[in-house]
Amino acid sequence: MKRSTDKLLALAMLVVGLVCFAKLYLALGGKPPARTSAEVFGAAGVLSILAGLSFLAGLLPAAPKHDPSAPLFGRDAEIVPAGRPRLRRIALAVPLIALLAIVADQLGLWQAPGGEPAESKEVAAAPAQPATPVGIAPAPAPQPAPLAQETAGSPSGEPVAAPAEPTPLATMPPDLMPVPPAQLPTQQAAPAAPEPVQQTALAPVAQPEIASPPETVAPPPPEPPAQPTAPEGHRDAVVWLAVSADGHEIMSASTDRMIKLWDIDGKRLIRDLGVHKDMARTALFMPDGKTALTAGDDGEIVLRQLSDDAVLHVFSSGQNGGVNKLAVSPDGKRAVSGHDSGSVIVWDLEKSAVLHVLPGHDWSVSSVAVSPDDTTALTGSIDGELKLWDIGAGKQLRSWHGHDRGAYGALFTADGHHAVTGSGDYTIKLWDLDSFREVRRFDGHSGTVYALALSADGKRLGSVSLDGTARVWNMDTGAEIAEFDPGTGPMYSVAFAADGTLLTGGIDRTIRGWPAAGGDGTVLFAGAPE
């Protein structure tokens, strides 16, 4: 009896499956019904036929009946095999679902309001433009405004670290580029919309073809005022400034490879002090007041005579790479150089020899300073790591991660127990070198703080940044005293003159002076014409 019933069920399922396939055939040819109904018919037809064939093959037997002689509870109760009752019920439900789908299709339930099949929309083509009233010129399509581009060139040779300065530039430290990139073009204003044309009612007669109005372009924004130039000036970014002990002379280094000596009182060039084979990085007055020590990407540290630019000695860093930063001990007996290979070298200037080659940093060195007592050196790298060294013994005293990005412009305070560092995370930090803790933070720059300088009395801190500004800070409170913005792009070098004037150099090739209390600056030494 069970087998005959299954055969009847299988026959019914096969019939339902065939009906579903017939509906599917109509969906694919002739007048197509809704896409949803076609999918339902196809699925229901396949499942119905499979269910019917399963019943015919006896693959879905009913669950066996319980033996009435067996106890219902207790240990002697018979475990009744489960069979496949759930699968059987699902198979029986399939033709019912298919029948419901057929009925729904016949009643038009698949149709959306308005007679259009639901979910059967094709991707629409671009809509036709509405007809323009006669006598009205078509308005031009709006153009997207160009994205503003931010520049932050760098005179250094390491990879720029990730904001960010926003890298900044600052997503990578700016010291990673061999030469400062050219300024990107100023953002152009979007074309101005044409004057609206008044609509004129015309009789319904043939009209002559009306030409589109000519395109209008807004005038470009005014360019920054032309900067003064001088043939003896630097031809590229000024990346280092130093003031002589008597306050009468300035020495500058530039990416044009030149070292220049200036008379600050007479505002004139004294002489070209020398040229490196590659970008010049540092130029320092020696304590004797008669010589200078300069360094550059060519890996050479050159002792020069100020009076006639004669070269007295050349120290070569060899395989350690270019000299990114250089510092001289106050007694003039030693120098410490930081290299793009990460090495730190201590030089004995009296013996013209190498004292120590320290493994140094994992990344390129971006700052070097020597303590007032000539015993220790502080170095920083483009990954923000700071290290304190015993330069006599040639050993590392401490290493700590001082900044999230490159550490620049390191210097010691007069007591030798504190140091200041700028960085690619836009901050300036004052460190206690006894506890290696941050004492104070100077916040305000919006770009990499590239160089720092202390006033002679140690009460004011000068800083320059790739955000194009220079600032003066109160060392005791961390408050900003003054901000200077010439609007000429990134600044790379800073120093205090003897009278307290802040001196800056940057990508515009000029050396400027700024009143320490704030106000407008002046161009002390102009750059060469482009």
N, C-alpha and C positions, 0 to 999 in steps of 0.2 A: 504493500500500500504506500509506504514511504517513497519508494522509487518512482511509482507512477505520479505521485504528487510533485516530486522534484522535476520530473520531465515536463509536467504542465507548467510549472513555474519557469523552467528554462525556456520553454517555447514562448511564454509571454514576454520574458526578458529579451529574447532575440527579436521578437516583433517590435517591441519598444525601441530597441537599438536600431533596427532598420528604419523606423519612422524618424528617429533622430538624425540619422545619416541623410535621409531624404530632405529633411529641413536644412541640414548643413549644405547639401548640394544646391538648394535654392539660394542659400546665403552667398554661395560663391559665384553664381551665375544668374542672369536675368535681373530681377528687382531685388537687390540685396536688403535683407532685414538689418536690424542693428548689429553692430559688431559683438556686443555682449551676448546676444542670443546665439550667434554663430559659435561662439566659444562654448556656451552652455550645451548646445546640441552636440557638438563634437565630443566634449568630455562625457556627456551622459550616454551618447551612443556607444562609445568605446567601453565604458564601464558596464553598461547593460549587456553587451555581447559577451564580455569577459565573464560576467556573473552567470549568464545563461549557460555558457560552455562549461563553467565550473560545476553547475548543478548537474549537467548532462554527464560529466565525467565522474560525478560522485565525490568531488573534492571537498564538499561542504556538508558532511553528514550531520544530522541532528545529534544533540547530546544524548547519550544512552540514559534510559530510565533507571531510577533507583530500584534495587532489589527489595521488594516488600518484606522479605524474610530477614533482612539484615537489620540490626539495631540502629537506631538513629543517633544514640549517644554512647559514650564509653569507649573503652579501648577496643571493643570488638566491632565497632561501627566500620562499615565498609567504606573505603575511600573511592568515591565514584569518579571515573574519568570525566574530565571537563568537556571533551570534544572540542568543537569550534563554534559555540553558540554566538559569540560576539561577531565573528566574521560572517556567520550566516545571517545575522540580523542586518549587518551593513549591506550584504549582497541583496537582501530583500528590499532594503530602502532605496537602492539605486533606481530601479524602474519607476518607483513612486515619484522620485525627484524629477526624473525625465518626463513623466506624464505631466507634472506640474509646470515644467518649463514649456511643454507644448501648449498647454492650456493658456499660460500667460502670454505666449506669442500670439495665439489666436485672438485673445482679447485686446491686443495692442498695448500691453503693459510695458513693453520695451520702448515704446515711443515717447519721446520727450514732448512737452507742450509745444504746440505749433506744428506738429507733424514731422519734425526732423528726428531721425534716430538719435538716441542718447549715446554719448561717447563715440560718435563716429566722425568727429571733426578732423579735417586734415590741417596740416600746418598752413596758416594763411600766408599768402604772398604779401608783399609790402602794399599797404593800402594806397589806393589811387589818391592823388592830390586833389583836394576840392577845387572846383573851377574858380578861377579868379574873376571877380566882377569886372566887367568892362570898364576900362579907364583906371584900374588900380594896378600899379606895378607890383609884381610878386615880391614879397619880403625875402631877403636872403636868409638861408638856413643859418642858425647860430653856430658859431665855431667854438669848440672847446678851448678854454683858456690854457695856454702853455704852462707846464709845471715850472715853478720857480726852482732854480738850481743854486745850491749853496757851494761856495768855494772855501777851501781851507788848505792852501798849499803848504808844503812842508819842505824845509831845506835839508831834511835829514835823509838817512839812507836805510831805515828799517821799515818793515811793513806797517801800514797804518792800522792801529788796533781797532768795535766791531763796534761808535752810535752810535750812546749814543745814542760824538757830538754830533750827537748826533751826531763814527767815526766819523761826532765829530769826526767829521773826520774822526772823529774820534772814535768810531768803532774800532779803528786800530790806531796806535800811536802815530802821529804825523812824522816822526823821525824816520819812517821807513821808506820815504821817497827820495831818490837821489837828488832831485832838484825840485824847487817849488813849481807846481804846475801853473800854466798860464791862467789868468782869471777867466772864468767862464763868461759868455756873453750875458749882458744884462737882460732880464726878462722883458720881452716886448709886450706892450699893452694890446689887449684884444681889439680887433677892428671896431670902430665906432659904428653903431647902427645908423642907416641912412635916415634922413628926415622923413617923417610920415607924410604920405601923399593923401590929400583929401579926396574922398570919393565923389565922383561926378556922375549924375544920372544921365544916361544917354538913351536916345531912341533906339528901338530894336532894329538897327540896320547894320549892314556889314561894316566892321571897323577895321582900320588899318592895323597891321601888326605893330605892337608897342614894344620897343626895345627895353631890355632890363636896364635899370640904372647902373651907372658905372660903380665899381667897387670903391669904397672909401677906406682909407687906412689912417688910424690915428697917428699923429706925429710921434716919433720916438721920444722917450723920456730924456730930459736933459742929462748930458754926460757930466760927471763930476768935474769941478774946475781943474783946468790944466795945472799940473804941478811944475814948479820951477826946475830947471835942469842946469847942469854944469858939466863941461867936458871932462873935468877931472874926477867926477863922482863915480860911484860904483855902478856897474852895468847890470847888476842883479841884486837879489835880496841881501840885506845886511843882517847877518846871523849872529854877530858878536860885537859887543862894545865893552871897552875897558877905559878907565880914567886913571891918569898918572897920579902918583902920590902927591905931587904939588898942585894937582887940579888944573893944570894949564893945557894938557894934551889929551886927546882921545885917540884910541887905536880901534880900528874896525876890521872885521873879517867878513868876507862875502862869498856867496856861491859863484861869483865870477872868478874865484881863486886868488883874488888880490887881498893883500894886507895894506891898509893905508893909515898914515899918521897925520892927525889934524891939530891945528892950533885953535883951541876953543875960544881964546880971547880975541884973536884976530880973524876968526871965522875963515880960515884958509887951509888948503892942503899943504902940509909941510913936505911930505914925500910919499911915494909908493914904497912901502917898506919891504916888499917882496911878493913873490907869487909862488903858490903851490902847484903841483902837477895836477891836482884835482881840487874839489871844493875845499875852501878854507873854512875851518870850524871854530878855532879858538885863537885869541891873541892876548897875551898877558904881559904886563909890565913886570920886570924882575925887581926885587927889592933894592938893587943897587942903583936904580934909576937910569942906567946906561944901556941896558939890554932888554930884549923882549924874547919871549918864547911863543912860537906859533905852531899850530898843528892843523892837519887836514885829512881828507879822505885818501890821500896818497900814502898814508901810513908813516909819514915823517913828522918829527918834532924838531923844529929848527930854532937854534939860538942865534938871534940877530942883534947887530949893533944899531942902536937908534940913530946915532949921529950920521951914519953914511950907508945904512942898510946892508952892511957887510955880513956875510954868513960866517959865524964863528964855529958852529958845530951842528951836525945833523944826526939825530937819533932815529934809527929805523925800527919799526915794530915788526918787520918781517912777516911771518905767517899769521900774526895776530890780527892783521887787517887794519882798516882805516881807523884813525883816531877821532872818535866822536866827541869826546870831551877831555879836557886837560885842566889840572889844578896844580899850583905850586905852593909849597909850604912857605909860611911867613918868613922863615929864615933864609929861603932861597936855596937850600941844600938839596931838596928832593922835589920831585914832581911825580904826580900820579895820573896815569892816562887810562881811559876807558875805551874799549874797542868794539867794533861791530861784530866781532867773533864772540863777545861776552867776556873776554879776558880783561884783567886789570893788571897793569904793570907799574911797578915802583921804580923810579929812575934815581940814580945817584948823580946829581948834576955836577958836583965837585970833581968826581972821578970820571965823568962822562961814561957811565956804565949802567948796566941793568942790575938793580938790587934784588927785585923779586918779580917773577911772573906768576900771578895767581889765577887759578882756574876760573874764578869769578862767577859770572852769571850764565844761566842757560840761554838767555836772549841778549840781544845787543844792548850795550851799556849806553844809557841816555843822560846820565848826570854824574858828576864827580865833585867832591869838596874835600879840603884838608882842614883839620882842626887848627885853632889858633896856637896850640902848644906843639904843633908839628908831629904829633905822635899817632894820630888816627886819621882815617879817611872814610868818607861816606860815599857809597856809589848806589845808583839806581838803574834799573833796566826797563825796557819797554813793556815788560809784563807786570810792572808795578812792584817788583821785589826790591827791597832795600837791604844793603849789607854794610856793616861797620867793620873796619879792618885795623889791625895793628900794623902800621907800615914799616916799623923797625924790624919786627919779628917776621913779618910777612904771613900773618895768620888771621883768619876770620874770627871776629869777636861775637858777632850776632847777625842773624838774617831774619827778616820778617816781611810779610806782605803788607806794604804800606798803602798801596792804592789799587783800585780796581783796574786801572790802565796805567800806561807808562808814567814813570817818575822823572820829572825834569827840573832843572834849575836848582839843584840841592846847594845849600849853604849852611855854614855853622854860625851860631850867634857868638858874641864876644866872650861869653863865659865858657864856651866849649862843651857845655852840657846839654845844649839844645841845638836842634837843626830844623830847617824849614825846607819843604819840598812842594813843588807844584806837580800837576799831573794831567793825564788825559781824561780823568773823571771830573774835570773842571774845578777841582778843589785845590786849596793850599792848606798844608797841615804843618803845625808846629809840634815837634817831637821832643819828649824828655828822653835823653839818651842814657840815663841811669836806669829808668824803669822800662824804656822802650814803649811808652804809651803816648797816645795823642793828647796833647795839652790843649790845643786850640785849633779851630778850623776857620778859614777865611773863605766865605762863599760869596759869589757874585758873578764870576765869569760864566759865559755860556759856550765856551770852547776850551780846547786844551791849553792849560797854563804852561807856557813854553820856557820862560826864563824869569828869574827872580834877582833882586838886588836889595841890599840893606843900606840905609843911610849911614853916614859916618857916626852918628850918635846911637845907632841901633834902635831908634824909636819908630822908624817908618820902614815899611816894606814896599818895594815897587814890584809890579808884576806886569807881564805882557802875555797876550793870548792870541790864539788863532781866531778868536771871535772879533779881532780887529781893534781891541781896546787895550789901553794901559790903565792901571789903577794904583793908587797909593793907599796903604792900610796902616792902621794904628796897631803896632806890635803888642801893646799891652792889653787891648780890648778886642782886637780882631775886627773893629769897625772900619768901614771904607771911608777914607778921607776925601778922595777925589777920583773921578773917572775921566779918561780922555779918549776921544774917538775921532780920528781924522777922516774916517770914511774911506780909507785907501787899502783896506784888506789886512790880512794876518800880520801880526807883529812877532818878531823872533828874538829881539835883543833889548836889554835894558841895563841902565847904570845910573848912579847918582853923581851929578857934578859936585864940585866943592861947595858951591853956593846953595845946594839943595835942589837944584833943577833936576827933573827927571829926564833922562835921555833915552830915546827909543829908536830902534831900527826895524825895518820890516820889508815886506815884499815890494813896496813902492820905491826901494833903492835909496831912500833918504834917511838922514839922521835928524831927528827933531828934538826940541827942548820944550818941556812943559813946566809951568810954575807948580811947585809942590803943593800949594794950597788949592789948586784948581784954576781953570781958565783956559784960554786959547793957547795953543802951542805955536811955535815958529819953526821953520825949516832952517836948521843950522848949516847943513851940508846937503846940497841937492844931489840927486842921482844923475848919471850921464843920460843924454838923450837916447831914446830907443832907436 
